Amino acid sequence: MKEIWMFHLPNCPYCLEAKRYVEEVRREDPAYAAAQIRMIDEAAEGELASQYDYYYVPSFYVDGKKMHEGAATKDQIRAVLKAAK
């Protein structure tokens, strides 16, 4: 699987919800359990974050391509994981 990058902020409620959805999807479909997600704290890694074109967190990238930005549904998270296959 391709590595997924997730730009987030530690106290962002939408980011916390997206992380919960990731875990739920992984439990529901073991094929996604192997997905590697690099969590990038936008505040701590501002220089890296500034190199990517997004405005809202959470933002997900697969192979440098933005797959989702902002509040996410469980189905949108599933689509991100599927894109990493």
NORTAGI-V270290 format. One record per helix or strand of 2 or more residues. SS is the DSSP state (A for helix, B for strand). FROM is the first residue (numbers start at 1). TO is the last residue. Records with the same first field share a line. If there is no record, write none. Layout:
BEGIN
SS = FROM-TO, FROM-TO
END
This chain:
BEGIN
B = 4-8, 37-41, 59-62, 65-69
A = 13-28, 30-32, 46-49, 74-83
END
